[in-house]
Amino acid sequence: MSVKAVYDIDSLQESLSVRFVNLPLLEQALIHSSYLNEYPGTVTASNERLEFLGDAVLGFIVAEKLYQGFPGLAEGEMTRVRSVLVRGETLAQVARRLKLGDYLYLGKGEEAGGGRQKPANLSGGLEAVIAAVYLDRGLAVTRKLVLGWLTEELQEVAGRGKGVDYKSQLQEVIQSEYHSSPSYRTIQAAGPDHDKLFTVEVMIGDKVLGMGAGKSKKLAETEAACDALEQLNRNFTP
């Protein structure tokens, strides 16, 4: 990679609390696709491949922590908590604390469009950095860093015990991203009165964000909110 560093890479390492052996690997993690498009020939690739790897490493570290640190969580609950911890908005929040946006290599158009604060750029950049740390320093160092970066979020999970308020989480995301509020609609109530199974959709306007089922409307709404958070994480856009 022939990109010329325009930022103080030492200050970024201090912010991340890690020292790289292979500094070009860290720089690679900061290259947004817009930079590659506008400055062809200066770099060979964007950070997208690292982002792919970082997503998998992050998922493993969080799953391992939930399994070892929260023995009271059932499998389904661990899955739901993990989805909240690794979703795009959570990662963007962590990236903001690390001031990662200040160090991204962006094209001029992306820069002018507020790219340093876009959640998708921040979350993708953080995943790429996680992959870079993993490749440069190994899993043990990466685990320590990631769990340190997620301290606030993990404390929130611990403070809630087994329960995670997915409806409140979804409300925050929707208000932040869409300046609106989700609504819930019961689409089915099957079974006898003593053993009904409710199916609920959560929506913005006419758009269905997620679906859930449960023995009560409240449980079904919670499952629908969790499903919506997972869908938003998969399809996260700025």
C-alpha positions in Angstrom: 0.0 0.0 0.0 1.4 3.4 -1.0 -1.0 5.7 0.7 0.7 8.5 2.6 -0.4 8.8 6.2 -2.1 12.2 6.7 -3.0 11.6 10.3 -1.0 11.0 13.5 -1.1 7.3 13.6 0.5 7.3 17.0 -2.4 9.2 18.5 -4.8 6.7 17.0 -2.9 3.8 18.6 -3.1 5.6 21.9 -6.8 6.0 21.5 -7.2 2.3 20.6 -4.8 1.3 23.4 -2.7 -0.9 21.1 0.7 -0.7 19.4 0.9 -2.3 15.9 3.9 -4.2 14.6 2.6 -3.8 11.1 1.4 -0.2 10.8 0.3 -0.5 7.2 -2.3 -3.0 8.3 -3.9 -0.4 10.6 -3.8 2.1 7.7 -5.5 -0.4 5.5 -8.3 -0.7 8.0 -9.0 3.1 7.7 -9.4 3.2 3.9 -13.0 3.8 2.9 -14.1 2.6 -0.6 -14.7 6.3 -1.6 -11.0 7.0 -1.1 -10.1 4.1 -3.4 -12.5 5.3 -6.0 -11.2 8.9 -6.0 -7.5 8.2 -5.7 -6.9 5.1 -8.0 -3.4 3.8 -7.9 -2.6 5.2 -4.4 -4.0 2.1 -2.6 -4.7 -1.4 -3.7 -7.9 -2.1 -1.7 -10.4 -0.6 0.7 -11.1 -1.8 4.2 -14.0 -4.0 3.2 -12.3 -7.3 3.4 -11.0 -6.5 6.8 -14.5 -5.4 7.8 -15.8 -8.9 6.8 -13.2 -10.6 9.0 -13.6 -8.1 11.9 -17.4 -8.8 12.0 -16.7 -12.5 12.5 -14.0 -11.9 15.2 -16.2 -9.5 17.0 -19.1 -11.9 16.9 -16.9 -14.7 18.4 -15.5 -12.5 21.2 -18.9 -11.2 22.2 -20.5 -14.7 22.1 -17.6 -16.1 24.2 -18.0 -13.3 26.8 -21.8 -13.9 27.0 -21.3 -17.6 27.5 -18.6 -17.3 30.1 -19.7 -14.1 31.9 -23.5 -14.6 31.9 -24.2 -18.2 32.9 -27.9 -17.3 33.5 -28.6 -16.5 29.9 -30.3 -19.1 27.8 -29.2 -19.7 24.2 -31.9 -17.6 22.7 -31.2 -14.7 25.1 -27.5 -14.8 24.3 -28.3 -14.6 20.6 -30.5 -11.6 21.2 -28.0 -9.8 23.5 -25.2 -10.4 21.0 -27.3 -8.9 18.2 -27.7 -5.7 20.2 -24.0 -5.5 21.1 -22.7 -6.1 17.6 -25.3 -4.0 15.7 -24.2 -1.1 13.6 -25.4 1.7 15.9 -23.6 0.2 18.9 -20.4 -0.1 17.0 -20.7 3.4 15.7 -21.2 4.6 19.3 -18.0 2.8 20.3 -16.2 4.3 17.3 -17.2 7.8 18.3 -15.8 7.3 21.8 -12.5 6.2 20.1 -12.7 9.2 17.7 -12.1 6.7 14.9 -13.9 8.9 12.4 -11.1 11.5 12.6 -8.7 8.9 11.1 -10.7 7.5 8.2 -9.3 7.9 4.6 -12.4 9.3 2.7 -13.0 10.6 -0.8 -13.7 14.3 -1.1 -17.4 13.7 -1.8 -17.8 11.4 1.2 -15.9 13.8 3.4 -18.1 16.7 2.3 -21.2 14.6 3.0 -20.4 14.2 6.6 -18.8 10.8 6.1 -16.7 10.9 9.3 -19.9 10.7 11.4 -21.9 8.3 9.3 -22.8 5.2 11.4 -22.1 2.8 8.6 -18.6 4.3 8.0 -17.8 4.2 11.8 -19.1 0.7 12.4 -17.4 -0.7 9.3 -14.2 1.1 10.2 -14.3 -0.3 13.7 -14.8 -3.9 12.4 -11.9 -3.4 10.1 -9.7 -2.2 12.9 -10.7 -5.2 15.0 -9.6 -7.5 12.1 -6.3 -5.6 11.8 -5.6 -6.0 15.5 -6.4 -9.7 15.3 -4.1 -10.2 12.3 -1.3 -8.1 13.9 -1.5 -9.1 17.6 -3.6 -12.2 17.9 -6.8 -13.2 19.5 -5.9 -12.5 23.2 -5.0 -8.9 22.6 -8.0 -8.4 20.4 -10.3 -9.9 23.0 -8.9 -7.6 25.7 -9.3 -4.5 23.5 -12.8 -5.3 22.3 -14.2 -6.1 25.7 -12.6 -2.9 27.0 -14.2 -0.9 24.2 -17.6 -2.5 25.0 -17.4 -2.0 28.8 -20.3 0.4 29.0 -22.5 -1.8 26.9 -21.6 -5.0 28.8 -22.3 -3.3 32.1 -25.7 -2.3 30.8 -26.4 -6.0 30.0 -25.2 -7.1 33.4 -27.3 -4.4 35.2 -30.4 -5.7 33.5 -29.7 -9.3 34.5 -31.4 -11.7 32.0 -33.6 -9.1 30.5 -32.7 -6.7 27.6 -35.2 -4.0 26.8 -35.3 -4.6 23.1 -38.4 -2.3 22.6 -36.5 0.6 24.1 -33.4 -0.2 22.1 -35.4 -0.3 18.9 -37.2 3.0 19.8 -33.8 4.7 20.2 -32.5 3.4 16.9 -35.7 4.3 15.0 -35.9 7.8 16.5 -32.2 8.4 15.8 -32.2 7.0 12.2 -35.7 7.7 11.0 -37.0 10.4 13.3 -40.1 8.3 13.9 -41.5 5.7 16.3 -42.2 2.0 15.6 -45.7 0.6 16.0 -46.7 -2.9 16.8 -49.6 -4.9 15.2 -50.9 -8.3 16.3 -51.5 -10.3 13.1 -52.4 -13.6 14.7 -53.6 -15.1 18.0 -53.7 -18.9 17.6 -54.7 -21.6 20.1 -57.0 -22.0 23.0 -57.6 -19.2 25.5 -55.3 -20.8 28.1 -52.5 -21.4 25.6 -52.6 -18.7 22.9 -49.6 -17.9 20.7 -49.5 -14.3 19.6 -47.7 -13.2 16.4 -46.8 -9.5 16.2 -45.2 -7.3 13.5 -43.3 -4.1 14.3 -43.5 -1.4 11.7 -42.5 2.1 10.6 -45.5 3.3 8.6 -46.4 0.4 6.3 -42.9 -1.1 6.3 -42.5 -4.3 8.4 -39.2 -4.2 10.3 -39.5 -7.5 12.2 -41.8 -10.2 13.5 -42.1 -12.1 16.7 -44.2 -14.7 18.5 -44.9 -15.3 22.2 -47.4 -16.5 24.8 -48.4 -12.9 25.4 -48.6 -9.8 23.3 -45.8 -8.2 25.4 -43.5 -11.2 24.8 -44.4 -11.2 21.1 -43.6 -7.5 20.8 -40.3 -8.0 22.5 -39.4 -10.8 20.0 -40.5 -8.6 17.1 -38.3 -5.7 18.4 -35.3 -8.1 18.7 -35.9 -9.4 15.2 -36.1 -5.8 13.9 -32.8 -4.9 15.5 -31.1 -8.0 13.9 -32.6 -7.0 10.5 -31.4 -3.4 10.9 -27.9 -4.7 11.8 -27.8 -6.8 8.6 -29.0 -4.1 6.4 -27.4 -1.1 8.1 -27.1 1.9 5.9 -26.1 5.5 6.6 
